[in-house]
Amino acid sequence: MRRNRVEFAMSVNQYETLSEAITALQRRGYIVHFEAYDGSISTPDHRKSFSPEEVAVREHHRFEGTSDPDEMAVVYAVETADGTRGILIDAFGVYADPKLGRLITTAQMHEYNPFL
């Protein structure tokens, strides 16, 4: 796949809350809760692990916590090379995980923006 970098400021945020985004993404098939582990993105049981090059970010939604500081987060809808779909959540702002940030910026960005 061709690498397509997209500026993170182009969030397709159509949800009011983080939990609303997670629920909607799960309904659309993003059911695995991925985590960053040892320089890769893996399933919670670590049975499947993917390098950033094997992951495509399909969309992301940023929550700045204006009404609830606990919701300062970014949720990424990702799809792996083998078709596994899930979400990856990172804190937003000073609490963001720099290792996860590096993984995401290396991943392929294939976001869909319904407003374009």
C-alpha positions as CSV (number, residue, x, y, z in Angstrom):
1,M,0.0,0.0,0.0
2,R,1.1,3.5,-0.7
3,R,1.9,5.7,2.3
4,N,-0.5,8.6,2.6
5,R,0.2,11.0,5.5
6,V,-2.7,13.1,6.7
7,E,-2.3,16.0,9.2
8,F,-3.9,15.0,12.5
9,A,-5.8,18.2,12.7
10,M,-8.2,16.9,10.1
11,S,-10.2,14.9,12.7
12,V,-13.5,13.6,11.5
13,N,-15.2,14.2,14.9
14,Q,-18.9,13.6,14.6
15,Y,-19.4,12.4,18.2
16,E,-20.1,14.3,21.4
17,T,-18.3,11.9,23.8
18,L,-15.6,9.4,23.7
19,S,-18.0,6.6,24.8
20,E,-20.3,7.5,22.0
21,A,-17.5,7.3,19.5
22,I,-16.3,3.9,20.8
23,T,-19.9,2.5,20.7
24,A,-20.5,3.7,17.1
25,L,-17.1,2.3,15.9
26,Q,-17.8,-1.0,17.5
27,R,-21.2,-1.2,15.7
28,R,-19.3,-0.6,12.5
29,G,-17.0,-3.5,13.1
30,Y,-14.0,-2.0,15.0
31,I,-14.3,-4.4,17.8
32,V,-10.7,-5.2,18.9
33,H,-9.2,-2.9,21.6
34,F,-5.7,-2.7,20.3
35,E,-2.8,-1.5,22.5
36,A,0.7,-0.3,21.8
37,Y,3.2,-3.0,22.9
38,D,6.9,-3.2,22.3
39,G,7.0,-1.0,19.2
40,S,4.0,-2.6,17.6
41,I,0.2,-2.6,17.8
42,S,-1.2,-5.8,19.3
43,T,-4.4,-7.4,20.4
44,P,-5.0,-7.4,24.2
45,D,-3.9,-11.1,24.5
46,H,-0.8,-10.4,22.4
47,R,-1.6,-13.3,20.0
48,K,-1.6,-10.9,17.1
49,S,1.0,-8.2,16.7
50,F,1.3,-5.7,13.8
51,S,4.1,-3.3,12.9
52,P,3.0,0.2,12.2
53,E,3.5,-0.5,8.4
54,E,0.8,-3.2,8.7
55,V,-1.8,-0.8,10.2
56,A,-4.0,1.7,8.4
57,V,-5.8,4.4,10.3
58,R,-9.2,4.7,8.8
59,E,-10.4,7.6,11.0
60,H,-9.7,9.4,14.2
61,H,-11.7,11.5,16.7
62,R,-10.2,13.9,19.1
63,F,-11.9,14.9,22.4
64,E,-10.5,17.9,24.2
65,G,-12.4,17.4,27.4
66,T,-14.2,20.8,27.4
67,S,-17.1,19.4,29.4
68,D,-15.3,16.4,31.0
69,P,-11.5,16.5,31.6
70,D,-11.5,12.7,31.7
71,E,-12.4,12.7,28.0
72,M,-9.1,14.3,26.8
73,A,-8.4,11.5,24.3
74,V,-8.0,10.5,20.7
75,V,-9.7,7.4,19.4
76,Y,-8.3,5.8,16.3
77,A,-10.2,3.4,14.1
78,V,-7.6,1.1,12.6
79,E,-7.5,-1.9,10.2
80,T,-4.6,-4.3,10.0
81,A,-3.1,-6.0,7.0
82,D,-5.0,-9.2,7.8
83,G,-8.3,-7.3,8.0
84,T,-8.6,-7.1,11.8
85,R,-10.5,-4.0,12.7
86,G,-10.4,-2.2,16.1
87,I,-9.7,0.9,18.0
88,L,-6.7,2.4,19.7
89,I,-7.1,5.1,22.3
90,D,-4.5,7.6,23.5
91,A,-4.7,10.5,25.9
92,F,-4.7,13.9,24.4
93,G,-2.3,16.7,25.3
94,V,0.3,16.4,28.0
95,Y,-0.7,12.9,29.0
96,A,-0.4,11.5,25.4
97,D,1.9,8.5,25.1
98,P,4.9,9.5,22.9
99,K,5.5,5.9,21.9
100,L,2.0,5.4,20.7
101,G,2.3,8.8,18.9
102,R,5.3,7.5,17.0
103,L,3.5,4.3,16.1
104,I,0.5,6.2,14.7
105,T,2.6,8.6,12.7
106,T,4.3,5.7,11.1
107,A,1.0,3.9,10.3
108,Q,-0.7,4.5,7.0
109,M,-3.4,7.2,7.0
110,H,-6.4,6.4,4.9
111,E,-9.0,8.5,6.5
112,Y,-12.5,9.0,5.1
113,N,-13.9,12.5,5.6
114,P,-17.6,12.7,4.8
115,F,-17.4,16.5,4.7
116,L,-15.1,16.6,1.6
